[in-house]
Amino acid sequence: MPTCRMVSASGNLSPIVQISSDVRGRGWEKPFEQNIPTRLSVCYRSFLMTKMSRRTFTFGSLLLGFGAATGLVSEAEAATVVRYRGKARPGTIVVRTGQRRLYYVLPGGKAVRYKVGVGRAGRQWSGRSRVARKAVNPSWINPFDRKKRVIPPGPRNPLGPRALVLAHGQYAIHGTNNSRSIGGAVSLGCIRMYNRDILDLYRRARVGTPVVVTR
């Protein structure tokens, strides 16, 4: 059964994600949030001129337009520190599929709560895992593409700027290029987050972080 995939520098495929080094010279050597690609800036040059010609351009409108394309900015609810009464220890990632929420457990009975997208019908799963690898600007291969073409980091890549690859490589917690999908049952089993949220979680989590997924 197909799953989402990333590709390694050697070109080898795993059920899901490995990092590609085939992004040199394409403007993506630096982290996603620090280096906006030239081709995207060309698109927004047109966007900027259109807004200015209508005399309605503001910095806020440009920012929101950029966010709609990349998922870096969203009007959806932000990550929130909340009370946590579960049994998971601090430093654990807990995904509650039915709630469409991910919790990163903190000390003192608290957790950071994030809104997420989960597996579609027939693709949802539950159980325990751990973060096996952390990926920066992962490349992606469409599992339904017979030619197995590599999609480099950028606006067309559905994995977003970061990915936490879970043990056995079948699933990952990652960003998105479609912020409207967050909160829905939309994936092949991976957990999707707003890009600003995966950047935050990426900084908190480490290799070996426990992951608990419940219905």
Secondary structure, 3 states (H helix, E strand, C coil): CCCCECECCCCCECCCCCCCCCCCCCCCCCCCCCCCCHHHHHHHHHHHHHHHHCCCCCHHHHHHHHHHHHCCCCCCCCCEEEECCCCCCCCCEEEEHHHCEEEEEECCCEEEEEEEEEECCCCCCCEEEEEEEEEECCCEECCCCCCCCEECCCCCCCCCCEEEEEHHHCCEEECCCCHHHCCCEEECCCEEECHHHHHHHHHHCCCCCEEEEEC
